Amino acid sequence: MGLTSEAMSLSLQALGYRVIDQVKVFNLYKAGEALNDNDALRRSGKAGERLVKTIQLRKYLEVKIKNMNIKISRS
């Protein structure tokens, strides 16, 4: 999965997204099987929390910068 994860991240970055975190989970083949993997759910939850904090920080900074009348690029 090492190359798969990297390829997925690079594809998203090429579309302009920023990859905040990655959660690698192995050996889940059946539908709903991830619901029984408490460690994967915990790590996914932590990654989601980091994503929310990153989005909130970006919005906060955009407002601050807008109020300072400074223009920034959206790349």
N, C-alpha and C positions, 0 to 999 in steps of 0.2 A: 504494500500500500504506500510505500515511500514515494514512488514516482507518481502514483495516482493523486495523492494529496498535493504534491508540488504542482502537477499539471492543472489541477482544479484551481489552486490558488493563482497561478499565473494567468489562467483564462479569465478569472474574475478581475484581476488587476488590469489586464488588457482592456477590459470593458469600462475601466475607470473606478472600480470598487477598491476599497482598502480592506485587506484581510486582517481582522483584529485578533483572531485566535483560531485554533484548529483543535478539534476533538477527534482522535482516532479511536475507533472501536472495531474490533475484529470478531469474526465468527458469528455474525448475526445473519441468518439466512431466511428465517420464516417471518411472515407478517406479524407484527406485534411483539417480536422477541426482544426488542430493545427495552420494552417496558419492564422486563424482569432483570435488567442489568443496572443495579443501583449505582454502581461506580460510574458508568457511562452517563446516567441521568444526572448525577451530582456534578460531573465535569462539564456536561452540557449546560447545566444551570449556571455554573460559575462563568462559563464563556459568554452566556447570554447577559449576565450581569455586567461583564466588562464591556460588551457591546453597547448596552444601555448607557453606561457611564460615559463612554466615548461619544455617543450621539448627543447626550446632554451637554457635555463639555463643548462640543463643536457649536451647538446652537447658542450656548452662553457666549462663547467667544465671537461668534458672528454678530450677535446683538451689540456686544461691547465695541467691536470694530466699526460697525455701522454707526453707532453713536459718536464715534471719534472721527467720522467722515473719511476713513481710510479705505481705499479700494483694494480688494484681494482677488486673486484668480481662483476659480473653482476647479482646479485640476487635481 
